[in-house]
């Protein structure tokens, strides 16, 4: 008798390593990974449907091989996790605006590989619960995360000025609004574009702004300044 609840409901065929159970594990792994992959593809992330399916498939097959071979050590499992981390690492990059892209996708692929291992070892309940939790983290919690970020007194923007001499006007305006500039970094990617592009970190020090204004409202107000070509919050 297996300790896995779903395996016990399905019967002995799902517990034993037979052709039927192997096909079931692979199908379940690919199906669950496809759900997560659809969520990523729908948001136009670098790793989408097929990448998640392939990572999960490979992990499940590796776990089946390890179980069928009776290997007691974890070298196959370790190889899968390291391999998925290497593949995931290629989904992380810096955009032209200095944003780090792909960290969530990297974590999702890595998690997907581990959950695929669980399916391959017949741990169906653990795997399904983990996939549900992963999907919630990717599709539901971003709204809560955005709410927390918008309530924070600290935020960072990508700023494009029409002229480098306008930076002094910008810093003066920021201080008058009741905000402190923590850091200003020139973006070298735009050196020959005719624009002066910066990454600017703020701290809201005004009690009025803290109480009544969201980051998006502050940025909308700043975007109306004639010397600002473009401004947006980083990480939104």
Buried (B, 14 or more C-beta within 10 A) or exposed (E): EBEBEBBBEBEEEBBEBEEEBBEBBBEBBBEBBBBBBBBBBEEEBBBBBEBBBBBBBBBBBBBBEBBEEEEEEEEBBEEBBEBBEEBBEEBBEEEEBBBEBBEBBBBBBBBBBBBBBBBBBBBBBBBBBBBEEBBEBBBEEEEEEBEEBBEEBEBBBBBBBBEEEBBEBBEEBBEEBBBBEEEEEEBEEBEEEEBBBBBBBBEBEBEEBEEEBEBBEBBEEBEEBEBBBBBBBBEB
